[in-house]
Amino acid sequence: MATVEAPSPTPTGDVDMEESRAAAGGEDVEEMLGGIEPEVVKRTTFLDYLKSPIVELAVGTGEEETLLWAHQAMLIKSPYFAEICGQFGAGATRRRIDLPNDDLSAAGSVLEYLYNGEYFPRRLSASKDAPLEPDPSLPSPDNTGAALLQHAKVYTLADKLGLPVLKSLAHAKIHRTSSTARGEIAYARYVYKETSKEDVTIRRPVAAFWATRSHVLRHEAEDEFRAMCLEFPQFGFDVLSLVLDQREKKGERGHAEPAVVPGSAHGRKRARVSQG
């Protein structure tokens, strides 16, 4: 009788795994695979911000000093604040940052922005050209330039704190704010006093605004404009340069055209109408 040999069993997955483990020097393949899985980035929640230490902000000096408080994790979104907070020890019982020369209202707007991503008055829609919500605390007409100065002070403080998005937001709000000729001069004085000559983003539209509104200067704010030019000769020079540039263009083309200021893409989206 012929002898029939039973066929060898088909290798199973268990056998293959054992062979793989042997080839890997006895290491567990599952552990090897687990080591190459991508790490899951932990999401920072709002609660995480609120768990961080409280920092005291002293704004102003003397009798004008006002104390504000904010969570450190919010403040360190600013490189300026982050550098100072980095000097606090882990067990520091008091964390204080002095802002003696900064505006209280602007500081409040900065904190509002750090917590909410916006500050009052907000834009009424997500559109870039959206108007701002009304602010009943401001005078109407705004002869003092209070509304313009509000955003200008946020702009300069955001620049100091290293918050470019807030700086851009404040600049956009400047160009959606109505004022009067005298209010515009107050705003221009602040800009030329508090910003550097190199900051053409905010300075150039100011000069362009006055260069294209000589009728306003003659009838509504001649004395204030003269005083501004004497106080800040650079302002007078910038305005005069733009006026002469426009005259040269008119002479070359043979007809008047609206003023176009190179590099002023961030200028006003709509002209602010003078109200006297």
Summary of the structure (lengths in Angstrom):
residues: 276
radius of gyration: 31.4
end to end distance: 123.7
largest distance: 129.2
contacts: 700
relative contact order: 0.08
helix: 50%
strand: 7%
